Amino acid sequence: MALTAKQIEKISKALGDTNRLKILQHISKKGGCGACSDIQEESDLAQPSVSHHIKVLIEAGLIEPEKEGRNHKYNLNEKVLKDYTASIGALKFT
């Protein structure tokens, strides 16, 4: 499915931050699912910063939250990632 220009913009902005890219890489290395505490340890960011970056990634649709008791896990939204890369690939520049 092709994404709208607004969706492409939102995802591009989310991917434009090194910390968010590191979070996505961490989740990807963990098989597409990462725990909040692991992300915080891996990124060396303070908890409020991790929460901010995760919020941006969720709003862009790149990850999906899952609550397990008091803990949160985040799953890569592979469909959105595939749609994004396809939409970027389909752009025509003249």
N, CA, C and O atoms as a DFTB+ gen file, in Angstrom:
376 C
 N C O
     1  1       0.840      -1.177       0.000
     2  2       0.000       0.000       0.000
     3  2       0.887       1.243       0.000
     4  3       1.832       1.337       0.783
     5  1       0.587       2.172      -0.859
     6  2       1.340       3.424      -0.916
     7  2       0.933       4.319       0.251
     8  3      -0.246       4.430       0.586
     9  1       1.910       4.940       0.849
    10  2       1.653       5.852       1.953
    11  2       1.380       7.246       1.415
    12  3       1.793       7.591       0.308
    13  1       0.682       8.042       2.210
    14  2       0.452       9.433       1.834
    15  2       1.739      10.227       2.044
    16  3       2.649       9.782       2.743
    17  1       1.800      11.387       1.441
    18  2       2.972      12.253       1.608
    19  2       3.168      12.608       3.080
    20  3       4.302      12.691       3.553
    21  1       2.077      12.817       3.799
    22  2       2.155      13.170       5.225
    23  2       2.746      12.005       6.037
    24  3       3.560      12.221       6.935
    25  1       2.329      10.770       5.714
    26  2       2.868       9.598       6.410
    27  2       4.362       9.435       6.124
    28  3       5.147       9.133       7.022
    29  1       4.741       9.639       4.866
    30  2       6.156       9.536       4.496
    31  2       6.967      10.586       5.259
    32  3       8.058      10.296       5.750
    33  1       6.433      11.796       5.354
    34  2       7.116      12.863       6.079
    35  2       7.300      12.504       7.550
    36  3       8.386      12.676       8.103
    37  1       6.245      12.007       8.179
    38  2       6.297      11.671       9.603
    39  2       7.322      10.564       9.868
    40  3       8.094      10.638      10.824
    41  1       7.321       9.549       9.022
    42  2       8.273       8.448       9.176
    43  2       9.699       8.940       8.925
    44  3      10.619       8.584       9.660
    45  1       9.878       9.753       7.894
    46  2      11.205      10.280       7.576
    47  2      11.760      11.104       8.734
    48  3      12.942      10.996       9.062
    49  1      10.918      11.923       9.351
    50  2      11.353      12.715      10.502
    51  2      11.726      11.812      11.672
    52  3      12.708      12.069      12.368
    53  1      10.944      10.756      11.890
    54  2      11.241       9.817      12.971
    55  2      12.570       9.112      12.721
    56  3      13.331       8.867      13.658
    57  1      12.847       8.790      11.472
    58  2      14.089       8.097      11.130
    59  2      15.282       9.032      11.057
    60  3      16.419       8.576      10.934
    61  1      15.040      10.328      11.132
    62  2      16.100      11.323      11.024
    63  2      16.868      11.568      12.308
    64  3      17.662      12.506      12.372
    65  1      16.660      10.766      13.318
    66  2      17.339      10.931      14.595
    67  2      18.170       9.680      14.893
    68  3      17.662       8.561      14.821
    69  1      19.429       9.874      15.223
    70  2      20.338       8.756      15.481
    71  2      19.852       7.862      16.612
    72  3      19.945       6.638      16.518
    73  1      19.334       8.458      17.680
    74  2      18.865       7.654      18.816
    75  2      17.688       6.775      18.424
    76  3      17.598       5.627      18.859
    77  1      16.787       7.303      17.609
    78  2      15.638       6.497      17.181
    79  2      16.080       5.369      16.250
    80  3      15.533       4.267      16.297
    81  1      17.066       5.650      15.408
    82  2      17.608       4.592      14.546
    83  2      18.242       3.492      15.392
    84  3      18.081       2.307      15.098
    85  1      18.957       3.881      16.435
    86  2      19.574       2.895      17.328
    87  2      18.505       2.056      18.030
    88  3      18.671       0.848      18.201
    89  1      17.416       2.697      18.433
    90  2      16.319       1.961      19.075
    91  2      15.724       0.954      18.100
    92  3      15.477      -0.194      18.469
    93  1      15.492       1.373      16.860
    94  2      14.958       0.454      15.850
    95  2      15.931      -0.691      15.578
    96  3      15.511      -1.839      15.436
    97  1      17.217      -0.388      15.505
    98  2      18.219      -1.434      15.296
    99  2      18.222      -2.415      16.453
   100  3      18.308      -3.625      16.244
   101  1      18.130      -1.905      17.662
   102  2      18.099      -2.775      18.847
   103  2      16.896      -3.713      18.790
   104  3      17.026      -4.917      19.012
   105  1      15.736      -3.156      18.492
   106  2      14.526      -3.982      18.422
   107  2      14.665      -5.017      17.310
   108  3      14.261      -6.167      17.477
   109  1      15.226      -4.618      16.191
   110  2      15.418      -5.529      15.073
   111  2      16.355      -6.683      15.448
   112  3      16.091      -7.835      15.103
   113  1      17.441      -6.374      16.149
   114  2      18.390      -7.406      16.590
   115  2      17.741      -8.400      17.535
   116  3      18.142      -9.562      17.596
   117  1      16.747      -7.947      18.265
   118  2      16.051      -8.800      19.231
   119  2      14.892      -9.561      18.575
   120  3      13.988     -10.033      19.264
   121  1      14.921      -9.675      17.271
   122  2      13.885     -10.429      16.572
   123  2      12.624      -9.629      16.329
   124  3      11.564     -10.211      16.098
   125  1      12.710      -8.301      16.376
   126  2      11.554      -7.462      16.111
   127  2      10.754      -7.097      17.339
   128  3       9.678      -6.509      17.236
   129  1      11.282      -7.447      18.513
   130  2      10.564      -7.152      19.763
   131  2      11.588      -6.769      20.829
   132  3      12.518      -7.526      21.105
   133  1      11.409      -5.583      21.428
   134  2      12.349      -5.136      22.451
   135  2      11.645      -4.603      23.682
   136  3      10.602      -3.957      23.586
   137  1      12.228      -4.881      24.842
   138  2      11.679      -4.392      26.107
   139  2      12.212      -2.999      26.390
   140  3      13.344      -2.673      26.034
   141  1      11.401      -2.189      27.024
   142  2      11.767      -0.803      27.331
   143  2      13.048      -0.744      28.161
   144  3      13.923       0.074      27.877
   145  1      13.173      -1.585      29.167
   146  2      14.360      -1.566      30.024
   147  2      15.620      -1.911      29.239
   148  3      16.678      -1.332      29.483
   149  1      15.515      -2.854      28.294
   150  2      16.659      -3.214      27.453
   151  2      17.048      -2.055      26.549
   152  3      18.232      -1.794      26.336
   153  1      16.051      -1.365      26.021
   154  2      16.312      -0.223      25.142
   155  2      17.048       0.858      25.913
   156  3      17.984       1.468      25.396
   157  1      16.629       1.096      27.144
   158  2      17.271       2.119      27.965
   159  2      18.726       1.749      28.236
   160  3      19.608       2.601      28.126
   161  1      18.987       0.505      28.585
   162  2      20.358       0.055      28.840
   163  2      21.224       0.173      27.594
   164  3      22.349       0.670      27.651
   165  1      20.696      -0.284      26.481
   166  2      21.434      -0.306      25.217
   167  2      21.746       1.101      24.709
   168  3      22.815       1.332      24.144
   169  1      20.829       2.030      24.905
   170  2      20.975       3.359      24.310
   171  2      21.759       4.341      25.181
   172  3      22.194       5.382      24.689
   173  1      21.946       4.031      26.451
   174  2      22.606       4.944      27.392
   175  2      21.884       6.287      27.496
   176  3      22.507       7.313      27.771
   177  1      20.576       6.277      27.275
   178  2      19.762       7.477      27.419
   179  2      18.993       7.410      28.724
   180  3      18.716       6.325      29.235
   181  1      18.652       8.561      29.256
   182  2      17.808       8.613      30.449
   183  2      16.408       8.133      30.087
   184  3      15.993       8.233      28.933
   185  1      15.696       7.622      31.051
   186  2      14.360       7.074      30.810
   187  2      13.429       8.068      30.126
   188  3      12.708       7.671      29.211
   189  1      13.407       9.350      30.524
   190  2      12.517      10.295      29.825
   191  2      12.873      10.452      28.344
   192  3      11.983      10.620      27.511
   193  1      14.153      10.400      28.015
   194  2      14.569      10.503      26.613
   195  2      14.131       9.277      25.825
   196  3      13.641       9.392      24.701
   197  1      14.311       8.102      26.423
   198  2      13.867       6.864      25.758
   199  2      12.369       6.932      25.509
   200  3      11.901       6.594      24.421
   201  1      11.622       7.366      26.505
   202  2      10.160       7.472      26.357
   203  2       9.781       8.420      25.231
   204  3       8.864       8.136      24.461
   205  1      10.484       9.544      25.130
   206  2      10.209      10.506      24.067
   207  2      10.454       9.877      22.698
   208  3       9.610       9.974      21.808
   209  1      11.593       9.240      22.533
   210  2      11.928       8.640      21.237
   211  2      10.957       7.516      20.874
   212  3      10.562       7.377      19.716
   213  1      10.583       6.731      21.856
   214  2       9.626       5.649      21.605
   215  2       8.279       6.223      21.187
   216  3       7.626       5.692      20.289
   217  1       7.863       7.306      21.837
   218  2       6.599       7.955      21.483
   219  2       6.609       8.404      20.025
   220  3       5.626       8.209      19.310
   221  1       7.710       9.002      19.580
   222  2       7.823       9.452      18.187
   223  2       7.743       8.262      17.239
   224  3       7.083       8.336      16.202
   225  1       8.416       7.160      17.591
   226  2       8.389       5.966      16.737
   227  2       6.997       5.345      16.677
   228  3       6.581       4.852      15.629
   229  1       6.283       5.368      17.787
   230  2       4.909       4.846      17.809
   231  2       4.005       5.727      16.953
   232  3       3.223       5.220      16.149
   233  1       4.108       7.043      17.123
   234  2       3.266       7.968      16.356
   235  2       3.520       7.855      14.859
   236  3       2.613       8.068      14.055
   237  1       4.751       7.523      14.483
   238  2       5.081       7.346      13.068
   239  2       4.631       5.973      12.561
   240  3       4.663       5.709      11.359
   241  1       4.211       5.102      13.487
   242  2       3.747       3.771      13.108
   243  2       4.858       2.757      12.925
   244  3       4.612       1.653      12.438
   245  1       6.088       3.114      13.309
   246  2       7.225       2.226      13.097
   247  2       7.313       1.105      14.118
   248  3       7.829       0.028      13.819
   249  1       6.811       1.352      15.319
   250  2       6.750       0.310      16.339
   251  2       5.366       0.313      16.968
   252  3       4.640       1.306      16.920
   253  1       5.025      -0.819      17.555
   254  2       3.730      -0.959      18.228
   255  2       3.972      -1.388      19.667
   256  3       4.722      -2.330      19.922
   257  1       3.333      -0.693      20.612
   258  2       3.533      -1.039      22.020
   259  2       2.724      -2.268      22.424
   260  3       1.655      -2.546      21.883
   261  1       3.275      -2.987      23.393
   262  2       2.577      -4.141      23.962
   263  2       2.886      -4.141      25.449
   264  3       4.051      -4.111      25.843
   265  1       1.848      -4.173      26.274
   266  2       2.047      -4.122      27.711
   267  2       1.936      -5.525      28.288
   268  3       0.992      -6.259      27.997
   269  1       2.918      -5.886      29.114
   270  2       2.918      -7.160      29.824
   271  2       3.034      -6.856      31.305
   272  3       4.136      -6.660      31.818
   273  1       1.920      -6.817      31.985
   274  2       1.934      -6.433      33.390
   275  2       2.378      -4.997      33.520
   276  3       1.751      -4.089      32.974
   277  1       3.475      -4.790      34.254
   278  2       4.004      -3.434      34.425
   279  2       5.052      -3.084      33.381
   280  3       5.517      -1.945      33.325
   281  1       5.423      -4.037      32.566
   282  2       6.475      -3.824      31.574
   283  2       5.899      -3.552      30.197
   284  3       4.784      -3.962      29.873
   285  1       6.685      -2.851      29.397
   286  2       6.287      -2.557      28.025
   287  2       7.281      -3.178      27.062
   288  3       8.491      -3.151      27.286
   289  1       6.750      -3.735      25.992
   290  2       7.564      -4.246      24.901
   291  2       7.153      -3.497      23.641
   292  3       6.046      -2.966      23.552
   293  1       8.044      -3.462      22.688
   294  2       7.766      -2.764      21.442
   295  2       8.116      -3.667      20.278
   296  3       9.200      -4.247      20.220
   297  1       7.171      -3.776      19.348
   298  2       7.340      -4.628      18.180
   299  2       7.504      -3.774      16.936
   300  3       6.809      -2.775      16.753
   301  1       8.441      -4.185      16.078
   302  2       8.598      -3.501      14.797
   303  2       7.342      -3.690      13.971
   304  3       6.786      -4.787      13.924
   305  1       6.896      -2.641      13.327
   306  2       5.766      -2.733      12.416
   307  2       6.356      -2.911      11.014
   308  3       6.564      -1.946      10.279
   309  1       6.613      -4.152      10.673
   310  2       7.297      -4.449       9.415
   311  2       6.484      -4.020       8.201
   312  3       7.061      -3.666       7.173
   313  1       5.174      -4.042       8.297
   314  2       4.337      -3.622       7.173
   315  2       4.568      -2.145       6.854
   316  3       4.716      -1.770       5.691
   317  1       4.596      -1.319       7.885
   318  2       4.830       0.116       7.670
   319  2       6.228       0.337       7.094
   320  3       6.404       1.165       6.200
   321  1       7.216      -0.391       7.595
   322  2       8.572      -0.256       7.066
   323  2       8.634      -0.639       5.591
   324  3       9.280       0.043       4.796
   325  1       7.966      -1.722       5.228
   326  2       7.932      -2.148       3.823
   327  2       7.182      -1.140       2.962
   328  3       7.624      -0.806       1.863
   329  1       6.045      -0.654       3.463
   330  2       5.276       0.352       2.720
   331  2       6.092       1.635       2.542
   332  3       6.031       2.274       1.491
   333  1       6.848       2.002       3.564
   334  2       7.676       3.210       3.501
   335  2       8.758       3.058       2.435
   336  3       8.932       3.937       1.592
   337  1       9.476       1.953       2.475
   338  2      10.551       1.763       1.491
   339  2       9.986       1.676       0.067
   340  3      10.599       2.169      -0.879
   341  1       8.824       1.050      -0.075
   342  2       8.197       0.975      -1.398
   343  2       7.766       2.365      -1.862
   344  3       7.937       2.710      -3.032
   345  1       7.214       3.154      -0.961
   346  2       6.762       4.505      -1.315
   347  2       7.938       5.394      -1.688
   348  3       7.854       6.175      -2.637
   349  1       9.035       5.278      -0.944
   350  2      10.231       6.059      -1.256
   351  2      10.787       5.621      -2.611
   352  3      11.183       6.451      -3.429
   353  1      10.811       4.329      -2.830
   354  2      11.306       3.797      -4.107
   355  2      10.471       4.208      -5.301
   356  3      10.974       4.273      -6.424
   357  1       9.205       4.484      -5.067
   358  2       8.294       4.841      -6.164
   359  2       8.311       6.335      -6.490
   360  3       7.696       6.763      -7.467
   361  1       9.016       7.133      -5.671
   362  2       9.070       8.570      -5.925
   363  2       9.756       8.842      -7.259
   364  3      10.773       8.231      -7.590
   365  1       9.193       9.746      -7.995
   366  2       9.759      10.146      -9.288
   367  2      10.250      11.584      -9.173
   368  3       9.497      12.486      -8.806
   369  1      11.511      11.779      -9.491
   370  2      12.098      13.116      -9.468
   371  2      12.371      13.547     -10.893
   372  3      13.048      12.845     -11.644
   373  1      11.851      14.688     -11.260
   374  2      12.053      15.173     -12.634
   375  2      12.771      16.498     -12.633
   376  3      13.030      17.061     -13.697
